[in-house]
Amino acid sequence: MLLLFNVLLVLLASAVELSCAFFAPCHGPSSVGESCDTDADCTGFGVACVLGKCQCDYAYDVLENDPQTGLRQCVKLPDTIDAPCDDKCRFPLFCDNNRCRCIRSKQEHGQCFVDSQLGQSCKRHIECTLPFSACINKRCDCVQGSVRRGNACYAAAKCPDGSRPGNACTVRTTEVEVLHNVINTAAVLDTCDKGNFCYTVDNTFSGHCCPVTCPLSTKPELDYVCSDRGNERGVKCPSETHFCHRISFSYDVCCRRPCREPKPLYIRGSCYSRAHLGSPCEIDEQCDGGLTMECLNRACSCRNGFKPEPTSHSATETPPMTCVRSNCPSDSLALDTECVSKVRIGEQCMASVQCPPNAHCFRGMCFCQCGFTHLGHECVPDQEVVEDRRPLLPQDNLLGMNKPNGAGSGGNLFQLMNSILQGVRVGASG
């Protein structure tokens, strides 16, 4: 009986873990211990997304029950020599007799340092403190892409467009909400000259200056801004004659369009009009790039193996504008040039059309839309789940005991396990 109970507990834990295996955005950021995909999915100070779970950074420790919120929080570890401690200190300090001590490390000017050397034994990456080094095969070594010179690792600085980097620079903020645009902000956001921006590592204030460039080597229009707050900071980049080119995650630059309406497409040095299925054309690339259509008899037509995109075409609706594959198997769907399979909730996807009804593709995974809950293989309204909620454990005839007519209990074990798992799925999904 005890063994059976332990098996059931393991099954219950596994079912709950599987039901919460992915971050869902409907209920806001995740707390410590909850699921995540990136650091931005987690809430609180000192929290990072590690292996799909929100966990405390190495300089923080978990407070199981915060007095103010009642939730698990990350609290900063003591980080100075002789600071009082209960159990842990910030690495490389160790808690010894309720005081942070510098053990197996070097002490200088009241601080504790790890004298990191390439080739030394290690267990964690934080033990390898040299730039571009990490704990690889239990030894501190240079990471891929860097070069070892003596006891140091070096990596060449580069600009996004491949040009040679300029002088060292500093940014005045690393907040993404502030770093909307490089235009007219060089004197405010970084120390680079106008026409350049400070290219840095994520969350780092120091970097190197790189030129602001446009595709096709056209000169950037530094008098325009790409931010939605353009009216506050300058004239917004005019979409009729210009476009915003993203240089990096944080920087956009206003560039002049080589072609404009009614011939906005720039193809091999000439301007062409944009064409859809049945529209007049001169070359294949006008027809949505020429991937699913070709210019046949001066009109865009579906290529062999493709058909008009299905649509509820009527006199008042837009007719098909492009083509999709026509030879996809019955258990798959046509998506542009590919055949993609239908998937269930929690499975990988490329587009929402692959997901079940009331679900969408989010970060490459099918999730139920907000207001719907995963139940079986479907997404049902939250209210239906509440009404259909079952008890976690059967109230009668547990493990087949007290079964009428003297029937044995062995045949009811799998029914019990199935009932438990069904209850967990419903409860976890709600």
DRENDO-1510 file (C-alpha; in Angstrom, 1 decimal, always signed):
<recs>
REC; n; res; u; v; w
REC; 1; MET; +0.0; +0.0; +0.0 .
REC; 2; LEU; +2.8; +2.4; +0.9 .
REC; 3; LEU; +4.6; +1.7; -2.4 .
REC; 4; LEU; +1.4; +2.3; -4.3 .
REC; 5; PHE; +0.8; +5.6; -2.5 .
REC; 6; ASN; +4.4; +6.7; -3.4 .
REC; 7; VAL; +3.8; +5.8; -7.0 .
REC; 8; LEU; +0.6; +7.8; -7.1 .
REC; 9; LEU; +2.4; +10.8; -5.5 .
REC; 10; VAL; +5.1; +10.7; -8.2 .
REC; 11; LEU; +2.4; +10.5; -10.9 .
REC; 12; LEU; +0.6; +13.5; -9.4 .
REC; 13; ALA; +3.8; +15.5; -9.2 .
REC; 14; SER; +4.7; +14.7; -12.8 .
REC; 15; ALA; +1.2; +15.6; -14.0 .
REC; 16; VAL; +1.3; +19.0; -12.2 .
REC; 17; GLU; +4.8; +19.6; -13.6 .
REC; 18; LEU; +3.7; +18.9; -17.2 .
REC; 19; SER; +0.6; +21.0; -16.9 .
REC; 20; CYS; +2.8; +24.0; -15.9 .
REC; 21; ALA; +5.7; +23.4; -18.3 .
REC; 22; PHE; +5.4; +26.6; -20.3 .
REC; 23; PHE; +5.0; +30.3; -19.6 .
REC; 24; ALA; +1.6; +31.7; -20.4 .
REC; 25; PRO; +1.2; +35.5; -20.6 .
REC; 26; CYS; -2.5; +35.8; -19.6 .
REC; 27; HIS; -1.8; +36.2; -15.9 .
REC; 28; GLY; +1.1; +38.5; -16.0 .
REC; 29; PRO; +4.8; +37.9; -15.1 .
REC; 30; SER; +5.9; +34.7; -13.2 .
REC; 31; SER; +7.0; +34.7; -9.6 .
REC; 32; VAL; +10.0; +32.8; -8.3 .
REC; 33; GLY; +9.7; +29.1; -9.1 .
REC; 34; GLU; +7.2; +29.6; -11.9 .
REC; 35; SER; +7.6; +28.9; -15.6 .
REC; 36; CYS; +9.3; +31.4; -18.0 .
REC; 37; ASP; +11.0; +31.7; -21.4 .
REC; 38; THR; +13.1; +34.8; -20.9 .
REC; 39; ASP; +14.1; +37.0; -18.0 .
REC; 40; ALA; +11.4; +39.5; -18.9 .
REC; 41; ASP; +8.8; +36.9; -18.0 .
REC; 42; CYS; +9.9; +37.0; -14.3 .
REC; 43; THR; +8.9; +39.6; -11.7 .
REC; 44; GLY; +10.9; +40.9; -8.8 .
REC; 45; PHE; +14.4; +42.0; -8.1 .
REC; 46; GLY; +17.3; +39.6; -8.7 .
REC; 47; VAL; +15.2; +37.1; -10.6 .
REC; 48; ALA; +16.3; +35.4; -13.8 .
REC; 49; CYS; +14.9; +32.8; -16.1 .
REC; 50; VAL; +17.1; +29.6; -15.7 .
REC; 51; LEU; +16.2; +26.4; -17.4 .
REC; 52; GLY; +12.5; +27.5; -17.9 .
REC; 53; LYS; +12.0; +28.5; -14.2 .
REC; 54; CYS; +12.2; +32.0; -12.5 .
REC; 55; GLN; +15.1; +31.6; -10.1 .
REC; 56; CYS; +17.2; +33.9; -7.9 .
REC; 57; ASP; +20.4; +35.3; -9.3 .
REC; 58; TYR; +23.6; +34.0; -7.7 .
REC; 59; ALA; +23.8; +37.2; -5.7 .
REC; 60; TYR; +20.3; +36.6; -4.2 .
REC; 61; ASP; +18.7; +34.0; -2.1 .
REC; 62; VAL; +15.1; +32.8; -1.9 .
REC; 63; LEU; +12.8; +34.1; +0.8 .
REC; 64; GLU; +10.1; +31.6; +1.0 .
REC; 65; ASN; +7.4; +33.8; +2.5 .
REC; 66; ASP; +7.7; +37.5; +2.1 .
REC; 67; PRO; +6.0; +39.3; +5.0 .
REC; 68; GLN; +4.5; +41.9; +2.7 .
REC; 69; THR; +3.4; +39.9; -0.3 .
REC; 70; GLY; +3.2; +36.3; +1.1 .
REC; 71; LEU; +5.0; +35.1; -2.1 .
REC; 72; ARG; +8.5; +33.8; -2.7 .
REC; 73; GLN; +10.9; +36.6; -3.2 .
REC; 74; CYS; +14.6; +37.0; -3.9 .
REC; 75; VAL; +16.6; +38.9; -1.2 .
REC; 76; LYS; +20.2; +40.2; -1.7 .
REC; 77; LEU; +22.9; +38.1; -0.1 .
REC; 78; PRO; +25.4; +39.8; +2.3 .
REC; 79; ASP; +28.4; +40.7; +0.1 .
REC; 80; THR; +31.0; +42.3; +2.5 .
REC; 81; ILE; +33.6; +40.7; +4.7 .
REC; 82; ASP; +32.4; +40.2; +8.3 .
REC; 83; ALA; +28.8; +41.0; +7.4 .
REC; 84; PRO; +26.3; +39.0; +9.5 .
REC; 85; CYS; +24.8; +36.0; +7.7 .
REC; 86; ASP; +22.5; +33.0; +8.4 .
REC; 87; ASP; +23.5; +30.5; +5.8 .
REC; 88; LYS; +24.9; +32.1; +2.7 .
REC; 89; CYS; +26.9; +35.0; +1.4 .
REC; 90; ARG; +27.5; +36.3; -2.1 .
REC; 91; PHE; +30.2; +34.3; -3.9 .
REC; 92; PRO; +33.2; +34.2; -3.3 .
REC; 93; LEU; +32.4; +34.8; +0.4 .
REC; 94; PHE; +31.3; +32.0; +2.7 .
REC; 95; CYS; +29.1; +32.1; +5.8 .
REC; 96; ASP; +31.2; +30.9; +8.7 .
REC; 97; ASN; +30.0; +31.2; +12.3 .
REC; 98; ASN; +27.3; +33.7; +11.1 .
REC; 99; ARG; +29.9; +36.0; +9.5 .
REC; 100; CYS; +30.9; +36.3; +5.8 .
REC; 101; ARG; +34.5; +35.2; +5.5 .
REC; 102; CYS; +37.0; +35.2; +2.6 .
REC; 103; ILE; +37.8; +31.5; +2.2 .
REC; 104; ARG; +39.8; +30.0; -0.6 .
REC; 105; SER; +40.0; +33.5; -2.1 .
REC; 106; LYS; +42.1; +36.6; -2.1 .
REC; 107; GLN; +41.4; +39.6; +0.1 .
REC; 108; GLU; +42.3; +43.1; -1.1 .
REC; 109; HIS; +41.2; +46.5; +0.4 .
REC; 110; GLY; +38.4; +44.8; +2.5 .
REC; 111; GLN; +37.0; +42.9; -0.5 .
REC; 112; CYS; +37.2; +39.3; -1.5 .
REC; 113; PHE; +38.3; +38.3; -5.0 .
REC; 114; VAL; +38.7; +35.0; -6.9 .
REC; 115; ASP; +42.2; +34.9; -8.5 .
REC; 116; SER; +40.9; +33.3; -11.7 .
REC; 117; GLN; +43.4; +31.5; -14.0 .
REC; 118; LEU; +42.8; +29.8; -17.3 .
REC; 119; GLY; +43.1; +26.0; -16.8 .
REC; 120; GLN; +42.2; +26.1; -13.1 .
REC; 121; SER; +39.6; +23.6; -12.0 .
REC; 122; CYS; +36.0; +24.9; -11.5 .
REC; 123; LYS; +32.4; +23.8; -10.9 .
REC; 124; ARG; +30.5; +26.9; -11.9 .
REC; 125; HIS; +30.9; +29.6; -14.5 .
REC; 126; ILE; +31.1; +32.3; -11.9 .
REC; 127; GLU; +34.4; +30.9; -10.7 .
REC; 128; CYS; +36.0; +31.9; -14.0 .
REC; 129; THR; +36.1; +35.7; -13.8 .
REC; 130; LEU; +38.3; +36.6; -16.8 .
REC; 131; PRO; +36.5; +38.2; -19.7 .
REC; 132; PHE; +35.2; +35.7; -22.3 .
REC; 133; SER; +36.0; +32.7; -20.0 .
REC; 134; ALA; +33.7; +30.0; -18.7 .
REC; 135; CYS; +33.8; +26.7; -16.9 .
REC; 136; ILE; +34.2; +24.2; -19.7 .
REC; 137; ASN; +34.8; +20.5; -19.0 .
REC; 138; LYS; +35.5; +21.5; -15.3 .
REC; 139; ARG; +38.3; +23.9; -16.3 .
REC; 140; CYS; +38.3; +27.7; -16.9 .
REC; 141; ASP; +38.8; +28.2; -20.6 .
REC; 142; CYS; +38.1; +30.7; -23.4 .
REC; 143; VAL; +34.6; +30.6; -24.9 .
REC; 144; GLN; +34.0; +29.9; -28.5 .
REC; 145; GLY; +34.8; +32.8; -30.8 .
REC; 146; SER; +37.5; +34.2; -28.5 .
REC; 147; VAL; +41.3; +33.7; -28.7 .
REC; 148; ARG; +43.6; +32.8; -25.8 .
REC; 149; ARG; +46.7; +34.9; -25.3 .
REC; 150; GLY; +48.6; +33.9; -22.2 .
REC; 151; ASN; +46.2; +34.0; -19.3 .
REC; 152; ALA; +43.6; +36.1; -21.1 .
REC; 153; CYS; +40.8; +35.6; -23.7 .
REC; 154; TYR; +40.3; +38.2; -26.4 .
REC; 155; ALA; +37.4; +38.8; -28.8 .
REC; 156; ALA; +37.4; +41.2; -31.7 .
REC; 157; ALA; +35.0; +44.2; -31.6 .
REC; 158; LYS; +32.5; +44.4; -34.5 .
REC; 159; CYS; +29.8; +46.7; -35.8 .
REC; 160; PRO; +26.4; +45.4; -36.9 .
REC; 161; ASP; +27.1; +46.3; -40.6 .
REC; 162; GLY; +30.6; +44.7; -40.5 .
REC; 163; SER; +32.5; +48.0; -40.5 .
REC; 164; ARG; +35.4; +48.7; -38.2 .
REC; 165; PRO; +34.5; +49.9; -34.7 .
REC; 166; GLY; +35.4; +53.4; -33.5 .
REC; 167; ASN; +36.4; +54.7; -30.1 .
REC; 168; ALA; +35.3; +53.3; -26.8 .
REC; 169; CYS; +32.0; +54.8; -25.5 .
REC; 170; THR; +29.6; +54.8; -22.7 .
REC; 171; VAL; +25.8; +54.8; -22.7 .
REC; 172; ARG; +23.9; +56.7; -20.0 .
REC; 173; THR; +21.1; +54.2; -19.7 .
REC; 174; THR; +20.5; +50.6; -20.4 .
REC; 175; GLU; +16.7; +50.8; -20.1 .
REC; 176; VAL; +15.1; +49.5; -23.3 .
REC; 177; GLU; +12.1; +51.8; -22.9 .
REC; 178; VAL; +14.5; +54.8; -23.1 .
REC; 179; LEU; +16.6; +53.5; -25.9 .
REC; 180; HIS; +13.9; +53.9; -28.6 .
REC; 181; ASN; +16.0; +55.7; -31.2 .
REC; 182; VAL; +19.5; +56.8; -32.1 .
REC; 183; ILE; +18.3; +59.8; -34.1 .
REC; 184; ASN; +18.9; +63.2; -32.4 .
REC; 185; THR; +19.9; +61.4; -29.1 .
REC; 186; ALA; +23.7; +60.8; -29.5 .
REC; 187; ALA; +24.4; +63.7; -27.2 .
REC; 188; VAL; +21.9; +62.4; -24.6 .
REC; 189; LEU; +22.2; +58.6; -24.7 .
REC; 190; ASP; +25.9; +58.0; -25.3 .
REC; 191; THR; +29.3; +59.6; -25.8 .
REC; 192; CYS; +29.6; +58.9; -29.6 .
REC; 193; ASP; +29.6; +61.7; -32.2 .
REC; 194; LYS; +26.5; +62.4; -34.2 .
REC; 195; GLY; +26.0; +59.8; -36.9 .
REC; 196; ASN; +27.3; +57.1; -34.6 .
REC; 197; PHE; +25.9; +55.1; -31.8 .
REC; 198; CYS; +27.3; +53.1; -28.8 .
REC; 199; TYR; +27.1; +49.4; -29.6 .
REC; 200; THR; +27.2; +47.5; -26.3 .
REC; 201; VAL; +26.8; +44.1; -24.8 .
REC; 202; ASP; +23.3; +43.5; -23.2 .
REC; 203; ASN; +22.9; +45.4; -19.9 .
REC; 204; THR; +26.4; +46.9; -20.2 .
REC; 205; PHE; +27.2; +50.6; -20.2 .
REC; 206; SER; +30.6; +50.4; -22.1 .
REC; 207; GLY; +31.0; +49.6; -25.8 .
REC; 208; HIS; +32.4; +51.0; -29.0 .
REC; 209; CYS; +31.1; +53.6; -31.5 .
REC; 210; CYS; +29.6; +52.3; -34.7 .
REC; 211; PRO; +28.3; +54.2; -37.7 .
REC; 212; VAL; +24.6; +54.7; -38.3 .
REC; 213; THR; +24.0; +53.2; -41.7 .
REC; 214; CYS; +21.2; +52.4; -44.1 .
REC; 215; PRO; +20.8; +49.5; -46.5 .
REC; 216; LEU; +22.1; +50.2; -50.0 .
REC; 217; SER; +24.6; +52.7; -48.6 .
REC; 218; THR; +22.1; +55.6; -48.6 .
REC; 219; LYS; +22.8; +58.4; -46.2 .
REC; 220; PRO; +20.7; +58.3; -42.9 .
REC; 221; GLU; +18.3; +61.1; -42.4 .
REC; 222; LEU; +19.4; +62.3; -39.0 .
REC; 223; ASP; +16.8; +65.1; -38.9 .
REC; 224; TYR; +14.0; +62.5; -38.5 .
REC; 225; VAL; +13.1; +60.1; -35.7 .
REC; 226; CYS; +11.6; +56.7; -35.8 .
REC; 227; SER; +10.1; +56.6; -32.2 .
REC; 228; ASP; +6.4; +56.7; -31.8 .
REC; 229; ARG; +7.1; +59.8; -29.7 .
REC; 230; GLY; +8.5; +61.6; -32.7 .
REC; 231; ASN; +6.4; +64.7; -32.3 .
REC; 232; GLU; +8.0; +65.3; -28.9 .
REC; 233; ARG; +11.6; +64.8; -30.0 .
REC; 234; GLY; +11.6; +65.8; -33.6 .
REC; 235; VAL; +9.9; +65.2; -37.0 .
REC; 236; LYS; +8.8; +61.6; -37.4 .
REC; 237; CYS; +10.2; +59.6; -40.2 .
REC; 238; PRO; +7.8; +60.1; -43.2 .
REC; 239; SER; +6.5; +56.7; -44.3 .
REC; 240; GLU; +5.7; +58.0; -47.8 .
REC; 241; THR; +9.3; +58.7; -48.8 .
REC; 242; HIS; +11.3; +57.0; -46.0 .
REC; 243; PHE; +11.4; +53.8; -43.9 .
REC; 244; CYS; +12.8; +53.0; -40.4 .
REC; 245; HIS; +15.7; +50.5; -40.6 .
REC; 246; ARG; +16.5; +48.6; -37.4 .
REC; 247; ILE; +20.2; +48.6; -36.7 .
REC; 248; SER; +20.1; +46.7; -33.4 .
REC; 249; PHE; +17.5; +45.7; -30.8 .
REC; 250; SER; +17.3; +49.3; -29.5 .
REC; 251; TYR; +18.2; +51.5; -32.4 .
REC; 252; ASP; +16.2; +52.5; -35.5 .
REC; 253; VAL; +17.4; +54.9; -38.2 .
REC; 254; CYS; +15.4; +56.8; -40.8 .
REC; 255; CYS; +16.4; +55.9; -44.4 .
REC; 256; ARG; +15.1; +57.1; -47.7 .
REC; 257; ARG; +13.1; +54.7; -49.8 .
REC; 258; PRO; +14.7; +53.9; -53.2 .
REC; 259; CYS; +11.2; +53.6; -54.7 .
REC; 260; ARG; +7.8; +55.0; -53.9 .
REC; 261; GLU; +4.2; +54.4; -54.8 .
REC; 262; PRO; +2.8; +53.5; -57.2 .
REC; 263; LYS; +6.0; +51.5; -57.8 .
REC; 264; PRO; +7.4; +50.8; -54.3 .
REC; 265; LEU; +9.3; +47.6; -55.0 .
REC; 266; TYR; +13.1; +47.9; -55.6 .
REC; 267; ILE; +14.2; +44.9; -57.6 .
REC; 268; ARG; +17.6; +44.6; -59.3 .
REC; 269; GLY; +18.0; +48.4; -59.7 .
REC; 270; SER; +14.5; +49.2; -61.0 .
REC; 271; CYS; +11.2; +50.2; -59.4 .
REC; 272; TYR; +8.1; +48.0; -59.8 .
REC; 273; SER; +4.5; +48.0; -58.6 .
REC; 274; ARG; +3.3; +45.4; -56.1 .
REC; 275; ALA; +1.2; +42.7; -57.7 .
REC; 276; HIS; -1.2; +40.0; -56.3 .
REC; 277; LEU; -2.9; +37.0; -57.7 .
REC; 278; GLY; -4.4; +38.0; -61.1 .
REC; 279; SER; -2.8; +41.4; -61.1 .
REC; 280; PRO; -0.7; +42.7; -64.0 .
REC; 281; CYS; +3.0; +42.1; -63.7 .
REC; 282; GLU; +6.3; +42.3; -65.6 .
REC; 283; ILE; +8.6; +40.0; -63.6 .
REC; 284; ASP; +8.0; +37.1; -61.1 .
REC; 285; GLU; +9.4; +39.0; -58.1 .
REC; 286; GLN; +6.4; +41.4; -58.2 .
REC; 287; CYS; +4.1; +38.5; -57.3 .
REC; 288; ASP; +4.8; +38.3; -53.5 .
REC; 289; GLY; +8.5; +37.7; -54.2 .
REC; 290; GLY; +7.9; +34.9; -56.8 .
REC; 291; LEU; +7.9; +32.1; -54.2 .
REC; 292; THR; +4.4; +30.8; -54.8 .
REC; 293; MET; +3.4; +32.7; -57.9 .
REC; 294; GLU; +5.0; +33.6; -61.3 .
REC; 295; CYS; +4.3; +36.3; -63.9 .
REC; 296; LEU; +2.6; +34.3; -66.6 .
REC; 297; ASN; +1.1; +36.1; -69.6 .
REC; 298; ARG; +1.8; +39.4; -67.8 .
REC; 299; ALA; -0.4; +38.4; -64.8 .
REC; 300; CYS; +0.4; +36.8; -61.4 .
REC; 301; SER; -0.5; +33.1; -61.5 .
REC; 302; CYS; +0.0; +30.2; -59.1 .
REC; 303; ARG; +3.1; +28.1; -59.7 .
REC; 304; ASN; +2.8; +24.4; -60.3 .
REC; 305; GLY; +1.9; +22.7; -57.0 .
REC; 306; PHE; +0.2; +25.8; -55.6 .
REC; 307; LYS; -3.4; +26.9; -55.4 .
REC; 308; PRO; -5.2; +30.2; -54.5 .
REC; 309; GLU; -5.2; +30.7; -50.8 .
REC; 310; PRO; -8.6; +29.5; -49.4 .
REC; 311; THR; -11.0; +32.3; -48.5 .
REC; 312; SER; -14.7; +32.9; -48.0 .
REC; 313; HIS; -14.8; +34.7; -51.3 .
REC; 314; SER; -17.9; +36.7; -52.0 .
REC; 315; ALA; -18.9; +39.8; -53.9 .
REC; 316; THR; -18.3; +41.9; -50.8 .
REC; 317; GLU; -15.1; +40.3; -49.6 .
REC; 318; THR; -11.5; +40.5; -50.8 .
REC; 319; PRO; -10.6; +37.7; -53.3 .
REC; 320; PRO; -7.6; +35.5; -52.8 .
REC; 321; MET; -4.4; +37.5; -53.1 .
REC; 322; THR; -1.7; +34.8; -53.0 .
REC; 323; CYS; -1.2; +31.1; -53.4 .
REC; 324; VAL; -0.4; +28.2; -51.0 .
REC; 325; ARG; +0.6; +24.6; -51.5 .
REC; 326; SER; -2.0; +22.4; -53.1 .
REC; 327; ASN; -0.5; +18.9; -52.4 .
REC; 328; CYS; -0.4; +18.9; -48.6 .
REC; 329; PRO; -1.5; +15.6; -46.9 .
REC; 330; SER; -5.0; +15.5; -45.3 .
REC; 331; ASP; -3.6; +15.8; -41.8 .
REC; 332; SER; -1.6; +19.0; -42.5 .
REC; 333; LEU; -2.2; +22.6; -43.5 .
REC; 334; ALA; -0.8; +24.8; -46.3 .
REC; 335; LEU; +1.2; +27.7; -44.9 .
REC; 336; ASP; +2.8; +29.8; -47.6 .
REC; 337; THR; +5.3; +27.6; -49.4 .
REC; 338; GLU; +5.3; +24.8; -46.8 .
REC; 339; CYS; +3.0; +22.0; -45.5 .
REC; 340; VAL; +2.7; +22.2; -41.7 .
REC; 341; SER; +1.1; +19.7; -39.4 .
REC; 342; LYS; -1.8; +20.4; -37.0 .
REC; 343; VAL; -0.6; +20.5; -33.4 .
REC; 344; ARG; -2.0; +20.2; -29.9 .
REC; 345; ILE; -1.8; +22.6; -27.0 .
REC; 346; GLY; +1.8; +22.7; -25.7 .
REC; 347; GLU; +3.3; +21.5; -28.9 .
REC; 348; GLN; +5.6; +23.5; -31.2 .
REC; 349; CYS; +4.1; +25.6; -33.9 .
REC; 350; MET; +5.0; +28.2; -36.6 .
REC; 351; ALA; +1.6; +29.9; -37.0 .
REC; 352; SER; -1.7; +30.1; -35.1 .
REC; 353; VAL; -3.5; +28.3; -37.9 .
REC; 354; GLN; -1.8; +25.1; -36.7 .
REC; 355; CYS; -3.3; +25.3; -33.2 .
REC; 356; PRO; -6.8; +24.1; -32.1 .
REC; 357; PRO; -9.7; +26.6; -32.0 .
REC; 358; ASN; -9.4; +29.3; -29.4 .
REC; 359; ALA; -5.6; +28.9; -29.3 .
REC; 360; HIS; -2.7; +30.8; -30.8 .
REC; 361; CYS; +1.0; +30.3; -31.5 .
REC; 362; PHE; +3.0; +32.2; -28.9 .
REC; 363; ARG; +6.8; +31.9; -28.9 .
REC; 364; GLY; +6.7; +28.8; -31.1 .
REC; 365; MET; +4.2; +27.0; -28.8 .
REC; 366; CYS; +0.4; +26.6; -28.9 .
REC; 367; PHE; -1.4; +28.2; -26.0 .
REC; 368; CYS; -5.0; +28.7; -25.2 .
REC; 369; GLN; -6.1; +32.3; -25.7 .
REC; 370; CYS; -6.7; +34.5; -22.7 .
REC; 371; GLY; -10.1; +33.6; -21.2 .
REC; 372; PHE; -9.8; +30.0; -22.2 .
REC; 373; THR; -8.3; +27.0; -20.4 .
REC; 374; HIS; -6.6; +23.8; -21.6 .
REC; 375; LEU; -9.0; +20.9; -21.0 .
REC; 376; GLY; -8.0; +17.6; -22.7 .
REC; 377; HIS; -7.1; +18.6; -26.3 .
REC; 378; GLU; -9.3; +21.6; -26.4 .
REC; 379; CYS; -9.4; +25.2; -25.2 .
REC; 380; VAL; -12.7; +25.9; -23.4 .
REC; 381; PRO; -14.0; +29.1; -21.7 .
REC; 382; ASP; -12.8; +29.5; -18.1 .
REC; 383; GLN; -16.4; +29.3; -16.8 .
REC; 384; GLU; -16.9; +25.9; -18.3 .
REC; 385; VAL; -13.9; +24.5; -16.5 .
REC; 386; VAL; -15.1; +25.9; -13.1 .
REC; 387; GLU; -18.5; +24.2; -13.6 .
REC; 388; ASP; -16.9; +20.9; -14.7 .
REC; 389; ARG; -14.3; +20.8; -11.9 .
REC; 390; ARG; -14.0; +17.4; -10.3 .
REC; 391; PRO; -12.6; +16.4; -6.9 .
REC; 392; LEU; -8.9; +15.5; -6.9 .
REC; 393; LEU; -9.6; +12.1; -5.3 .
REC; 394; PRO; -12.7; +9.9; -5.7 .
REC; 395; GLN; -14.8; +10.1; -2.5 .
REC; 396; ASP; -16.1; +6.6; -2.7 .
REC; 397; ASN; -14.6; +3.2; -3.4 .
REC; 398; LEU; -11.0; +4.3; -3.0 .
REC; 399; LEU; -8.6; +1.7; -4.3 .
REC; 400; GLY; -11.6; -0.6; -4.9 .
REC; 401; MET; -12.4; -0.9; -1.2 .
REC; 402; ASN; -16.1; -1.3; -0.2 .
REC; 403; LYS; -16.8; -2.3; -3.7 .
REC; 404; PRO; -20.3; -4.0; -4.0 .
REC; 405; ASN; -20.8; -7.6; -4.9 .
REC; 406; GLY; -17.4; -8.5; -3.4 .
REC; 407; ALA; -15.5; -7.6; -6.5 .
REC; 408; GLY; -11.7; -7.4; -6.1 .
REC; 409; SER; -9.8; -4.2; -6.0 .
REC; 410; GLY; -7.1; -4.9; -8.6 .
REC; 411; GLY; -9.1; -4.0; -11.6 .
REC; 412; ASN; -9.9; -0.6; -10.2 .
REC; 413; LEU; -6.3; +0.7; -9.8 .
REC; 414; PHE; -6.0; +2.1; -13.3 .
REC; 415; GLN; -9.4; +3.7; -13.0 .
REC; 416; LEU; -8.3; +5.4; -9.8 .
REC; 417; MET; -5.0; +6.6; -11.4 .
REC; 418; ASN; -6.9; +7.9; -14.4 .
REC; 419; SER; -9.4; +9.8; -12.1 .
REC; 420; ILE; -6.5; +11.3; -10.2 .
REC; 421; LEU; -4.7; +12.5; -13.3 .
REC; 422; GLN; -7.9; +13.8; -14.8 .
REC; 423; GLY; -8.6; +15.8; -11.6 .
REC; 424; VAL; -5.0; +17.2; -11.6 .
REC; 425; ARG; -5.3; +18.2; -15.3 .
REC; 426; VAL; -8.5; +20.0; -14.7 .
REC; 427; GLY; -7.3; +21.6; -11.5 .
REC; 428; ALA; -4.0; +22.7; -12.8 .
REC; 429; SER; -5.5; +24.1; -16.0 .
REC; 430; GLY; -8.0; +26.2; -14.0 .
</recs>
